[in-house]
Amino acid sequence: LQILPPLEGSLSADQSRRPLMLQVAYGVGIAHYHCNDLDNAINSLNTFFTLHAQLTAEGIDFIEPILGVPIARFYCAHASYNSTRIDDARNFLLAYLDDVQAAGPQKVLNMPDGWNGKKITEAERKASRFKARACSAEAQADAYMMLAMIADRKGGPQDALPHCKKCVELAQEDLQKATAHENLAAVYDQLDETTLSAEHKEMALVLRQKIADDEAKAKRKEEEEAAQSTAANEPASDTLPDETVKADVPDETIVSDETAMDETAAT
């Protein structure tokens, strides 16, 4: 990352190399974001968005980044929000939602190489998973929740309400659903909508209980598998059965016990 800013400067001086500059700005921005260098991430991604808009408007051909535009927009929104650039975060979130609609449903490329005569690289497979997650209902729910928090801060609960409703609609995992219902209930509380608040609190409570039950079930299964693994790895006993007990029992009783065991095993 230390050598990339000078590279950005050298490329920006040559307008014919803007398509390459676009790729560099995108990669640098994504890298800065994952290094938690939020200011530089925002600056580099803003350069990417500017170049993307210019080249598109001028009809100049360029290669779209392999991870797609929506994830870059979401990263920029999240970085802006965490940097207290609230207005910028809101604008990026709205643009992100537009990007998702423009991109349409994303497919994960899990088919084997050569499917329908098309070669699919491992990089393309990984990129397809990133694209799918970036455009997923779960990611959109997170975007609406950030919009709700921004709206609540700037305009109050009435402005946050539609975003909270959209978050509840799009939430996927149980934890995300529970949090969405809790946040919507809190907004209804502020609006003195006690009945609606109680409904969403109850739904959140049911989901929280389901999460707790699922975690307890998973823990029991893990403990059982660990116990079975331990038992399987224990050395076999060298002690032989005590035949003296069998010798003292009448033969017919022994036959009867074996029959009972067979019947038990059969059931």
N, C-alpha and C positions, 0 to 999 in steps of 0.2 A: 504493500500500500504506500510506502514511502516514496517509491519511484513513479507511481502512477499520476499524481497531480502534475508534475512537469510534463508527462506524456500528454495529459489532457490539454495543457497549454500549447504544446507544439502542434497538436492536431487541430485545435480551434483556429489557428492562424491560417490554415489552408481550407477554404470553403469546400473544395472538391472532395475532401476527406471526411466530410461530416457524417456519412454513413458509418465509417469506422469509429469516429468520435462518439457516435450514439452508442455503439456496442461497449466502448471503453467506459463511458459515463454510467451505463447500466451496471456493468460488472463491478465497478468501483463502489457505486452506491449500495449494491446488495452486500458487498464485502464489509463496508463500513457499518451497515446496519447490524450484521451478525457479530461484529466486534464491539457493538454498543457505542460506536462513535456516531451519535445521532445527528449532530450538526453537519458533519461531513457527508453523512448518508443523505440527508435532505438536500444539500447543495448539489451533490453529484446526480441524484435522481431528478432534481429540478432541471439540470442540464439535459438529461436524457429526454424528459417530457417536452422541453422546448425544441430540441432537435427533431423529435418524433413529429411534433406538430408542423414544424417548418418543412421537413422533407415530404410529409403527406400532402401539405397544401401545394407544394411546388411540383408534385407528381414525380419526385425522384425515387427511384427504386432503392430499397434497402432491405436487409434481412431482419425480420422481427427477432428479438431476443428469445432464446429457446425456452425460457421460463415464463414468457408472456408478460403483458403489460399489467394485468390486474394485481399480481403479487407485488410488483414494484410500487404501485399506487397504494396498496394496503400498508406496505412497510413505511412509506412516506407519511401516511396518515398516522400510523402508530407512533413513529418517531416524533412527529410534530406534536401529537397529544402529550407524549411524555416529556417534551421540551416546553410545555405550556404555551405552545403556539396554537391556541384553541381555534381561532378563525381559519388558519391554514389547515388544521386537522379536519375541520368540518368540510372544507372545500375538497380536500383529497378524498374523504370518505364518500361524498356525493359522486365525485368523478370515478371512484372505484366501483360503485354500484352501477354506473353507466357502462364502465368497461366490462363488467361481468355480463350485462345484458347484451352488449355488442359481441362478446366472445361466444356466447351461447353455451350449451351443455358441453362439458369436456369429457373425453373418453380416456380411460387409463389403458395404455398400450401393453396389455399383458399377453397378447398373442405371440406365438413363437416366431422367430426370425424366418422370413420367407413366406409368411402368411399372405395368400393371394398374390404371390410373386413380389412382395415388397420387403425390402431389407429394413429391419428395425434395429437400431443400435441400442446399447445399454443406456447411453446418455439420453436418447429419446424416450426410453421407458421411464427413467427417473424424472425427466422433465414433465412427462405427461402426468405423473403423480402430483408434482408440485402444482401444475395448472389446475388439476381436478380439485385439489384442496383449496387453492386460492379462489376458485369460483363456486365452491360448495355452499350449500345452505348454512352449514355451521359457521363458515367464515363470514357470510353475509349477516348472520345473526349477531356475530361479534361487532361488525361494523355498525349495525343499528343500535347496539347497546352503547357504543361510544357516542353515536349521534344523540342518544337519549341523555347521556350524562352531560354533553355539551349544551343541549337544549335546556335541560333543567338548570344548569348554571347560568345561562344567559337569559332565559325567558320564563323559567319556572315549570312546575309539574304539568301544566296544560300543554306546553310545547313538547315536553318529553313523552307525553302519553302515546301518540301515534307510533313513535319509534319503539317504545316498550312493547306495544301490541305486535309490531312486526317482528320483534325479537322472539316473542313467544311463538309466533307462527312458524318461524324458521328454525328454531332451536332443535338440535338432533339428539345429542347424548343426554342421559338422565341428569347429570350434574348441570349441564348448560340449561336444560329445561327448568330445573328447580330454581336456579339462579334467576332465570328470566321471569318466572312466576313471582318470586320474592320481590324483584325490582318493580314489577307492575303493581303488586300489592302495595308497596311503599308509595308509589305515585298515587294510587287510589286513596290511600290514607291521607295524603296531603290535600286531596281534592274532596275529602269528607265523604267519599263513596265507600261507606263501611261494608255494605253487602258485597260489592264487587271485590273489595280488599279481602274479605273473609274467604271468598271462593278461591282466590288465587293462593292465599296462604294455605288453605287445605290441600290444594293440588301440589303445592311445593312440599308440604309435609309428607304426603303420600310418596312423592318421588324421593325425598330424603330417606324415608324408611326403606324403600326399595333398594336404594344405594347401599344402606347399612346391611340389609339382608344379603345382598349380592356379595358384599365384601366378606361377610361372615361365612357364607357358603364357600367362597373361593379359598378362604383361610382354612376351613375344615378339610377341603379337598387337598390342599397343599400338605396339611399335616398328615392326612391318611396316606398320600403318596410317599411322603418321607418315611412314615412308619413301615410301609410295605417295602420300600427300598432298603431300609435298615435290616428288616427281617430276611430279605433275600440275600443280603451280603453276609449274614451271620454264618459262621462255620457249622457244618452238620455235626450233630452229637455222635461220639464214638460209643456211647453206652448202648448195649443190646437190650431188647425187651426182656423183662423178667418172666421166664417160662415157667417158674415154679407156681405162679398164680394160676396159669392155665392148667397145669397138671392137676391141681386140686379141685378143678371144676368138672362135673360130669360132661361127657362128650356131647350129649343132646343139648345141654345148655349153651355150649360153645356154638353149635350149629344155629341155634335159635338166635343168639346175639348177632351172628354174622348176617342172618336173614334180616333182622331188624335194621342193621346198618345199611344193608342194600336197599331196603325200603326207604330209609331216611334219605339216602343219597339220591334215590329216584325221584323223591318229592322235592 
